[in-house]
Amino acid sequence: MKNPVILFPRLTKSSSHYKRYDIEVPKSLHEKTPKKPNLEGFPYPLPQKKSDYTCFCEGENGVIWYGSNGGVTRYAENADRKDDIIMHFSARRDLLDNNVIALESDGNNGVWVLTEKGATHIKMTKMSMEEKAYLLTEETHKYVDRRGMTSQKKLAEPGNLKSAVSYGHSDNDGSFTVGFAIGEIFRYATLKKEKGEYAKETLEARASATRACEANLLLMYIAGRGNGFVARSYLTTAEPIPDDGLFYKKNGETAVCVSTTDSQKKKLVGKEIKADAPIPERLRKLYTSEGFSDTDIVYKGDTSSDEITHHYIHLLVAHEFLGREDPELDAIIKEAAVNTMNHIIEGGYAIIEIDGKPTTWAKWNLDYFNSYMGWADACLNGAELLMYLKVTMRVTGETGKWEEEYNKLLFKDGYKDLVTKHFDRFHQVALAGGLDDREEIMYGDHMLAVLSFWGLVTLEQDPELKEIYREGFRSWRYSLAPEYNAGYDFIYFLSDPENAKPDEERIRTWFYRFGATRIASGVSLNMRVDYPQKLFMGGYKETSALLPNDERFIAKYDRNPLEFKNEDSGGAGVVEGCYPYTFAYWIGRYFGFIAEGK
Amino acid sequence: MDKNIRLIGNAHLDPIWLWRWQEGCGEVLQTFRSALDRLQEYDDFVFTCSSAAYYKWVEDIDPQMFEEIKKMVKKGRWVPVNGWWVQPDCNMPSGESFARQALYSQLYYYEKFGKICKTGYNVDSFGHSAFLPQFLKKSGMTGYVMHRPGTHENKEIPENLFWWDSADGSRIMTYRIPDGYGSNGKEALDRKMADMEERANETGHGMMLFYGVGNHGGGPTKGDIEYLKLNLKREGFNDLEFSSPDDFFEELMTQPLDLPSWNDEMQHHASGCYSATSLVKELNRKAENLLSAAEKWDTVSSIVVDSKAETCEFKKAWQEVCFNQFHDILCGCSIREAYEDVKESEGYALTVASKAYNNAVLRIARKIDTWIDGVDEAVLENTTNQMALEKGFPRPVVVFNPHSYNIEIPVRVHHASKGVKDSDGNDVVFQNVRASRSNDSHLDTLFMASVKPLGYATYWLEKAVDEKAEKEITVEQNFFMENEHIMVSFDTTTGYIKNLVNKENGVEFAGDNFVAIPTVINDLETDTWAHNVFKFHDIKGLMQLVSIKRIEEGPLRSVIRTVHSFNESYLTQDFILAKGQKTLRVDCKALWQEKFSMLKMAFPVGGSEEISTYEVPGGFIKRPCNGEEEPALNWADLTVTKNGKRTGISIMSDSKYSYDCPDTELRLTVLRNVIFADHYSDRPEANFDFTDEGMNRFSYGIYLHNGEAESSEVVKEAHIFNNNVAVVPESYHKGPLDPTDSFMYTDCDNVLITAVKRSEDGSGDLIIRLYETKGEERTRGMLMSKLFDNGFWFDISKHEVKTFRVRKDLTVLETNFLEGIV
């Protein structure tokens, strides 16, 4: 883009819930006599049927708040952007329930809402997009961070941050923490550029980025197998072990496979594996500083290509922005890249589990690609493996066998052709399953494609190959573009500038309408009449238009933002990390796609 | 990988071609009987047949046989394909027509057979427009079988099996039949088996071998089936198996194939068919437009005044239109007598539309408060309006706009007036113009109506009391016209346009050359289809000026009339430039007698960096300016660089579908006068009928714009040009409705609403269909409507067609052409 999209401070919503007669709740709210609004000739689509609106109140600056049986609608007739004229608030993301009994302005742009289950204060706080980034990051640090890992954390009481417990791992800790780490690294890089290396904010950003980086690197070492095996995640003995995968308890020289449904199925319970390969001390500190020792560690195996892909792009970004100033860290980065790359090559382009077989999903070889399951995956997985090799060459500064492997894959094994065929193969697989394209999409794959092609286009110097990688990236746009995810789009614009067509209003809406908390919760779409449902062949439902971020269920990048979900969406029992916002925001700032206006 | 050859036993049936529909109907009955007999005789034989219209004939005429077919369909032995009413021409029906082809057919199949067709099958259609993949997918189909153009006509299109993409992002697996859709006899089958074997081995995937007697029906013969059975398994060859296109696509989709893809239209086969037999083209355009407009207002009426929606009547009318879009009918290559039947059939559709339209707008108009204090009881009824007028009361006229955007256009009332006011009492520009009648005052009133989207507006006309007003109209004879947008002047020697200026950018489109030149092309060496002829450039001569006259000049519009001749043929053109209008309208009357000829209106505008753009079903496409004859719907455009500015000229019409663009010249083909159904015969001496001989009336328009075609307003202009605005003279009454209103609009200037109707399932749910016109993606488009007292947001891709269903509970469903019923 020639000029950055200037983002100005905007009113951003947040909700606090109270019992009906809590002392904080204005008494006058209970004394209100609800009056049905006259909505005849209302000039915009209303989220609820007009007959379902039960009450209204006037707010500041001409804003009118309408209460209904399906939530609260805010009408800002004088809003300077079309996307901000109508806002809708629904349970559980914004309200305790949707049956609004009374409304009262809080006199400060927000509103008090009385519903059947209690009262809610919807605050509208003016904040810049940078302030929002800091607010979200603070929430992540305070409530989500688990020894540097920032996927999510359980809440004992849904919706209540203060009830966050000390555990709550994600199957993809390694992936989501990379998202956070990259955002933080670009925060550091941005602030260093703008405020100088030794500014307080810059130093804080560097510390945060380094901690996230170390947490990711630790996952590449923690198994201690000495062969570059990467763990999905790890727990300490102070945390419960969930029954959803393969876990290994470290006992010193070896680790033993814990009994879970999966390990029983694979007959791995009690099997032992080497566990004493050294872990860099600065990484160990992430758990030793909390009083845990190596024998308190339970790590998760059966690692997938998702984790590996995230780790390799993380190695690249960390090397470029942190490693060059931190030789110790850079050495760890290089060692991790080499170890895991060797593991993959020696494993026949796969991550090998203790039974000597490839893990369920970490396979990048022709055997897999030529299988029924792997045929459609080949295009993404092929690009991933090529990216790992390019990253390894970059961070080590060595070519040698990495380049030989790279060229073999490209020209002998046909990966050069594979990387552009994603849409063709994916579409055919969907049809074969009797599904529409959009029903077959694995939304988690989007981030993998974005990261893989970003790495390849950035690192490849050969113009012909670079163009092939751009073509490969474009083969994903059919499903990436409708998301209007700034995190994906900025990277695409960087990678394929000639085909980049930024929609500035969508970019603004994406940031302006991003909520200021990541407490997971759903929304009530089933009662909305302003967004059509779209039904697909297999019965899957989407909204016909993309809802603003703050009216959708809370999700990471691995969910379909168009998914037509109801109140039960969003997994209410956790608070998620902030990378969905900060990854996009700081990349956007660093590369000049966005800038703060005053 | 499976490389088996699937044997597709089929019968291509032309319901009209070298015969009339009655014979076609008989051919269907005979073919279906024969197919059922073969299915009884051979346990593994499978029969494939398209076109819901044929099944409906059989159901109506021979219900017992229809029951037999239903049983065979249930067993999977009889496979209906192509969820469209017939195998239509795939260039000239509008996007809305394709939606109706699917709607009425797939619902019929679903009702009768419990399932819809999965395979599109247009094996004889003469070309396939660029957005068909979208239409097919939104018709509920996942595979497509086509044949023309053949490889000798277009080598670039992939052969065999490939992905076909349209610009909205739709994709459909497509099979291009290599060697004809029908064949019989050992020799033909041997040739095909060898060809398919070779292709299967080359491509690494299975192929389809189509067999069966076709065109006039027949289907697979006993001899063919028995011969194929002998060859099912041959040592060293791929197996043959009786199958259907549905099974072929289903099986191929599960195989890991990296197929080639194609993201363009598939042309050309019969380029003469875009212009042959003007009658059928004119009727198709009129019926499409009138039905759409009538249906919208019928729906409004059903909600606003609670009238019964005529959904069933519209269905029957659309089925007639869909039937006449059969490729040999709409392409104008059937026998002359068949077009007598077309007139009846399209006449039925037009009558249904006209009646429903009139009923709907009158129901609404009679609820508008048109009461004027002082108009007493004696003048309440229509019969006594005259009394009110005599007493000096103005007459109310209500104008109804079926379009989804504001219009400001001249409309006509068949009475003279001395003044026109809008409902707020403001004076409105008007002009008394010569009427088509000789009776009464000889004058009609034209006035400038401004009407909101899908809305109406009430105007008040004061009667012209001076019966001699016509005589007072004097017109100065100059040949120059100008309004806010266009300046045009004529050469008095040739009658051609010598200056044509876009006033917005000052670009002169004539100057070096005359434009709007009626050019007669020699068309002797072609047949009706113009097989193997893709350019029509052999100029016989230019029409010569007989007279030029300015016949109108006034505050609302000016009209210059030219008359040209060529041998015994005459062309009268009224060039009409009205206030504020961006399109110069030309109403034409051609008395045509020139045999083996084509008449083109030529616009050699010059310039450089030429790009030609054409409206096609569902959107527009760009084509090379290579002079090949091209199909288009309402308009085609030539954009060039002139004087350093990008600017363009669009030519639109009310009934034509054929253009060419040699370099920087755009030509609209208005007439093609060749022998009916002449397939390179030896033309024995006979008193042949010619396709366009006699009187032809048509209109074309000239629109000038800045920038590229897609960024202009050509789509709206062309739709207004084909307008079906209703002008209703009203009476005096009280009523609950306001003098102006609007019932639906969008806030997107690149979206047009093409259908507002009730759902076919009788639920009363509202169906709204719209499409994107400028090739630009749009997010958070807004549609608002009084018909359901709310609105909704939508995203739309470039060139996308979207159908919404508004339920009774006001929730909205985005669905496909089948309205969410199936």
Contacts between the chains, C-beta under 8 A, distances in Angstrom:
chain1	res1	chain2	res2	distance
A	42	B	790	7.9
A	43	B	784	7.1
A	44	B	782	7.0
A	44	B	784	7.5
A	44	B	791	6.7
A	45	B	782	6.4
A	45	B	783	7.9
A	45	B	784	7.0
A	45	B	790	5.9
A	45	B	791	3.8
A	45	B	792	5.1
A	45	B	793	6.0
A	46	B	790	5.7
A	46	B	791	7.9
A	49	B	790	7.4
A	49	B	809	7.4
A	49	B	810	5.1
A	50	B	789	6.3
A	50	B	790	6.9
A	82	B	780	7.1
A	82	B	782	8.0
A	83	B	780	6.6
A	370	B	256	7.8
A	372	B	256	7.9
A	375	B	256	4.5
A	421	B	258	6.1
A	424	B	163	6.6
A	424	B	258	6.4
A	424	B	259	7.0
A	424	B	261	6.9
A	425	B	256	7.7
A	425	B	258	7.4
A	427	B	163	7.5
A	427	B	171	5.7
A	428	B	173	7.9
A	428	B	253	5.9
A	428	B	257	7.0
A	428	B	259	8.0
A	431	B	142	6.0
A	431	B	173	7.1
A	431	B	253	4.7
A	432	B	253	4.4
A	432	B	254	4.5
A	478	B	169	5.7
A	482	B	795	7.1
A	484	B	779	7.2
A	503	B	779	6.8
A	505	B	779	7.9
A	506	B	779	6.1
A	528	B	811	7.9
A	529	B	790	6.1
A	529	B	792	7.1
A	529	B	809	7.8
A	529	B	810	4.4
A	529	B	811	5.4
A	529	B	812	6.5
A	530	B	790	7.2
A	530	B	791	7.0
A	530	B	792	5.2
A	530	B	793	6.0
A	531	B	792	6.6
A	531	B	793	5.9
A	531	B	812	7.6
A	532	B	792	5.5
A	532	B	794	6.5
A	532	B	804	5.7
A	532	B	812	3.8
A	532	B	813	6.1
A	532	B	814	4.5
A	533	B	811	7.1
A	533	B	812	7.1
A	533	B	813	5.4
A	533	B	814	6.8
A	534	B	813	7.6
A	534	B	814	4.1
A	535	B	813	6.5
A	535	B	814	7.6
A	535	B	815	6.7
A	535	B	820	6.9
A	544	B	792	7.6
A	544	B	793	7.5
A	544	B	794	5.1
A	544	B	795	6.7
A	544	B	802	7.6
A	544	B	804	7.6
A	544	B	812	7.5
A	544	B	814	4.2
A	545	B	779	6.9
A	545	B	780	5.8
A	545	B	781	7.6
A	545	B	792	8.0
A	545	B	793	4.2
A	545	B	794	5.1
A	545	B	795	4.4
A	546	B	779	6.8
A	546	B	780	7.7
A	546	B	795	6.2
